[in-house]
Amino acid sequence: MSFSTLKNPHLSEMKTDYLYHLNIDVTDTQNTSDIQQRFGDIKVICAGGTAQRMRDLAIYLQPIFGITGKPVDLCESGHRYAVFKVGQVLCVSHGVGSSTFSVVLHELLKLVRYAKCKDPVFVRIGTCGGLGIEPGTVVVSKDAYNGYLENVHEIPILGKRVERPASFPQDIIDDILKFGAQSNDGFAIISANTMSTDCFYEGQGRTDGAVCEYTDEDKMNFLKKAYGKGIRNIEMEATMFSSLTQLAGVKAASICVALINRLNGDQVSITMEQKKEFEQRPFVVVERYIKHLLNK
């Protein structure tokens, strides 16, 4: 794909671009041979909350490319986001929530543009709260809803409220379900709508935060309304992620495992051993999907 589709005409006028939060200096945007050599072969960008999770994913994916050894954080000197390159895959930490994710996502979108990557796919993997599903279920997001239960991402720009569509490409969802799941996995993988909020506690209708000004009945009415819209998991990134990648013209997907069924309570009750095993499930799915992309 051509990254001229990035909707920022100012980029073509810039002589240099310092990707500040990645600590990557594109000294000449018209001649990016170094960036192309380092990152031009990237096919998939995997993003997840923590540096440790992305390091673990990088190690998990190494056998695909016949790589061994300890992954190197390419952006360690920036002290903000961790970036590990494994063959044709980039594993990047994005922090918690849309605000921290949007910062690195903007810079990653520019990075793959400067590197002239061909048809890269962005995939977020992580954990989430389930809604009417069993803990351990893997959810591939379809439409993303904000905290108002609207299928848009809302962002203030220059003092104005801007709403953008928030959905993931159906062909990517279909491929992940087709190639990422196997009947003997021992866990369910579904495609469903996702609610993405700006707050982990009140924004998600929890009653276990430091402040709560609503009743259990209010919470349950809200969660049931969300369920009625086909929402089966709740997290904090999907609306921004889907809308920004859609606007940038790149394909993207979100694959998260539910650690709890919010209709049964707010506290995670699984054991640490179960949590560790659950967190590996998106790794299994994304590994198979990456193999499919590499073999196309």
Secondary structure by P-SEA (a helix, b strand, c coil): cccccccccccccccccccccccccccccccaaaaaaacccccbbbbbccaaaaaaaaaaacccccccccccccccccccbbbbbcccbbbbbbcccaaaaaaaaaaaaaaaaaacccbbbbbbbbbbbbccccccccccccbbbccccccbbbbbcccbbbbbbbbccaaaaaaaaaccccccccbbbbbbbbbbbccccccccccccccccccaaaaaaaaaaaaaacccccccccaaaaaaaaaacccbbbbbbbcccccccccccccaaaaaaaaaaaaaaaaaaaaaaaac
